[in-house]
Amino acid sequence: MVPILVKRIIYLLLLSFLIVVDSIGQDPTFSQFYANKLYLSPSFAGATEQYRFAMNYRNQWPAVPGVFHTYSISFEKALPNFNSGIGVLATYDVAGSGNLSTTNIGILYSYDFNINKNWHIRPGVNFKFYYLGLDINKLIFNSQITGSGTTPSVNPPPFDNVADIDFATSALVYNDRIWGGFTLDHLLVPKTSFYGDEATVPVKFNLYGGVQVLKKTRLRQKMQEVLSIAMNFQTQGKFYQSDLGVYYYKNPIVFGLWYRGIPFATSQAGDAIIGLVGVKTNNLSIGYSYDFTISNLIGSSGGSHEISLIYEFNNLSLGAQKRRIRAIPCPEF
């Protein structure tokens, strides 16, 4: 009984800190970041056969009290006649029993420049609406979890949910086997304070890339076997994270193994080891990954689960297919 009471009090203090004082919000992170390409970088908008629909769900630390869920849905279309692509991305992140939620809805655009016969560069932009909300009626206060309660009961003053606009930009360079790029997000530093204080979302920087070290194809360039090495580094405010791993695809199965952490930067071994398994067909890709925690939270977080579903299709004629945007060699997950 005592440990449960202590956990609830600590949880209450953390929520109070987020609500009352100036806070700096952090973005959720997807382990399958190539299954959610538009979230990783606007430069991927429309880099598909013609149409691409994706859904992503992440359950972070299920053993911790409260919920930490992130949902994402996107749709994009290639514009081969204009060497560009457009997309729409919506994300919803909710944390804690009070449904502290962040919603982003953005419109994305990218353009593909042909540098020479082999290399392309693809800049992109994302204009989005940002909304921060909280259900105060679902919070638990100390007067509700102590035996005798408090007099008077503790309640925070009224507040308004937060709405703002935001902007992200990116650039991607690639050829048939190599890709690399960066993303700068939250360039309009949207507000995050429920009480009008000077609290904003800090700018996030992503640096990502990789190479196909093995690639076997058959007729019509359909990939049969691919081994890729990839990385993703990101920093936001005082926090930073690095993912390094491999993907192995042998039609139709995909396996992935990742290490999250920066060796020797802290006393911990890292943050997580991530395992991935997926199925990729001509139109449909389904992936599942699990983050096995290796940090000091190894016995209390419950890891993280992530599921992705991608559907790609086209209705191009044979003549129009010759004008398709060149495929970027990064993995599907």
N, C-alpha and C positions, 0 to 999 in steps of 0.2 A: 504493500500500500504506500509506504513512504517513498520508494523509488518512483512510482507513478506520479505522486504528488509533486516531487522535485522536478520531474520531466515537464509537467504541465506548467509549473511556475517559470522554469527556464524558457519554455516555448512562449509563454505570455510576455516575458520581458523582451524577447527578441521581436515579437510582433509590435509591442509598444514602441520599441526603438525605431522600427521601420516607419511607424505611423506619425510619431510626434516630432522626431528630430529630423534634421537634414539627412537625407540618405542618397546614396549613389547606386542606381539600379544597374544590374548586370544582365546581359542577354543569356537566354538558355542556349545550350550547345547540343547539337545532334551528333551522335557517333557516326551515323551513316550520312555524312555530309554530302556525298555525291548522289545519294538518293533524294536529296533536297537541294538541288543545284541552285535554284533561285534564291534560297536563303543564304547560301554560301557566297554567291556573287551575281549581280545583275548581268554580268557579261555572258552568262549561260542562257539568257532569255532567248527563246526561239532557236537554240542550237539543237535541233531535233529533226527527224524526218519531215514532219509537217506540223503535227499536233502532239502535245504531251500533257498528260494529266497525272498528278502525283498527290498522294496522301501520306502523311507521316505522323506517328504517335510515339511519344517517349514518356515512360514512367520512371521518374528519378527517385532513387532511395525509398522504395516502398516500405521499409522497416521503420522509417522515421515517422513520428506522429504528424498527422496532417497529410496533405497530398501535394505532390510536385509533378504535375502533368503538363505536357506541351503537345499541342496539336498544330498541324500545318497542312494547308491545301493549296495547290497551285495549278494553273493552266497556262500553257504557252503555245505560241504559233510561230512557225518560221515564215519569213517573207522573202523567198528566194529572189524575186525580181528586184528587190531593193537591198540585197545583201545584209539583211537585218532580221530581227525578231522582236516580238512583244510578249508580255506575260502579265499575269495577275497573281499575287501571292498574299495569302492571309495566314497569320499565325496567332495562336491564343495560348498563353501560358498562365497557369493558375497554381498558387502556392498557399499552403496553410488552410486551416479550418475556416478562416474568414474569407476565403476565395479572393485573396489578393491577386488580381489578374492584370495581364498586359495584353492588349490586342493591337496588332499592326495589320493594315490593309494597304498594299502598294501596287502601283502600276510600273512595269519595268520595260526598258527598251535597250537593245544592243545593236551595234553595227559591226560588220566583219570587213576588215581591210586586208587585202591580199598584198603582203609586203613583197614577196617574190613567188617563185614556183612552189616552194615548200612551206614557207612560213606565213602565218596569219596573226593579226592582232585584232582584238575584239574588245573595245570599250563598252561600258554599260552604265545605266543610271536607274535609280529606283526612287520614285516620289511616293510617299506613304503618309497615311493617317495613323496617329498614335493615340491610344486610350488606356488609361490606368484606372482601375476600379477596385472597390473593396466593399464587402457586405458586412457592415459593423454588427448586425444582429446575430451573426454566426460566431463572433468572437467570444471567448470565455475569459472572464475577468477574475481577479483574485478573490472577490467577494463571493464567487460561485464555487470555488474549489477549496476554501478553508472552512474548518468546522464551524467557527463562530461568525464568519463573515466579517465585513468591515463596516464601520459607520462613520460618515455616510458611504454608500457604495461608490466605487470608482468608475466613472464613465468619461471617455474622451469628448472634447467639444465637437460640435457638428463640423463637417467638412464636405467639400465638393470633390467628385471624381475629376480626373485630369484629362483633358483632350488637347492635342497639339499636332503639329505637322513635322515631318522628318525627311531626310534625303540621304541617299547613299550613292557612291560612284565606284567604279572598278575598271580594271583592264586585265586582259588575258592574252597571252602569247602561246601559240601552239603550232606543231607540225603533225606528221602522221604518227609519231610515237612519244613526243615530249609535250608537256603543257606546264604552264606556270602563270600565276597572276596574283593580284592583290585586291583587297576591298577596303574602302573607308566608309564606315557606317556612322549614323547619328551625327552627321555634319551640321545639322540645325539644333543640336543638343536639346531635345525636348524636355519639358519639365516633368519632375517626378514627385513633387511635394503636394500633399492634400491640403496644406494650410498656406500655400502661396510663398513658401520660403524659396531661397535660391538653390534648389536641388535639381540637378539635371542628369540625364543619361550621358555618361562620358563617351567620347568617340571610340569606336572599336576598329582595330586594324587586323586584317587577315592576310597572311601570306601562305599560299598553297601551291602545290605542283607535284609532278611525278613523271615517271617514264615507264614505258612498256619494255621490259627486258626480254620478253619472249612473246612472239606473235605468230600464230599459224592460221591461215585462212584457206578457203576453198573457192569454188566457182562463185562469181559475183561478189567476191571480197567478203563473204560471210565468215565472221570470226569463229574458229573452232576451239582454240586454246590460247589463253593470254595470261602472262604473269606480269603484274605491275607493282612498282614500288611508289608510294605516295606519302606526302606529308601535309600537315596543316598546322600553322602556327598562328595564334591569335593573342592579342593583348587589349585590355580594356581597363582604363583607370590604373589601379595598382596591381591588377591581376593579369596573369599570362598563362598560356596553356599551349602544349605542343603534342601533336599526334603523329606517330610514325608507324607505318605498317605495310603489309603486302596483301594483294588480291590475287587469287588464282581462279581463273574461269576455264572450265572445260564443258563445252556445250552439253546440257543446259544449266549446270550447277556452278555456283560461285561460292568460294570460301575466302574469308578474310581474317587476319590477325593483326591487332594493333596494340601499341604501347602508348599510353597517355601519361605524360609527365616530362620533366626536364631533369635528366640525371645530374647529380651533384649540386643542383641549385638549392635543394633543401635536404634535411636529414631523412626525409621519407624516401621509400623506394620508388615512388611515383604515385599516380592517382588511380590508374586502372589498367587492366589488360582486357581487351575487347575482342570477342569472338563473333564472327558473322557467318551465316549461311543463307544462301539465296537461290532462287530459280529464275532464269532469264529465258524467255521465249521471244519469238519475233515481235510480239506486241506487248506482252505482259511480263513484269518483273515483280517478284515478291521477296522481301528480305526480312530476316530477324537477327538481331544482335543483342548480346548481353555484356554489360560492363562489370567485370569482376574487380571489386575494389581491393587495392593493395596499399592504400594509405592508412593512416591511423584510425580511419573509420571502418576498417575491414570487418569488424565484428558487429557493427550496428547499423549499417546503411541498407543492406539487402541488395546492393548492386543497382543496376538500371536495365530496364527492358526497352527495346525499340523495335517498331514494326514499320515497314514501308511498303507501299503499293504504287507501281508506276504503270501507266497504260499509254502506249504510243501508237499512232495510226496515221495514215495518209490516204489521200484520194487523188494523187497526182497521176497524170497521164505519163506514158513513157517519155515523151518529149520534155515534159516539165521536170521529170526526175533528173535530167541532166543538169538542171540549174539549181539543184538542192544545195543548201549550205553545207560546207565541208564538215565532216564529223570530227568532234574533239575526242582525243583518245583516252580520256579519263574513264574510270570505272563507273558502273551503274549505281553502286552503293557507297 
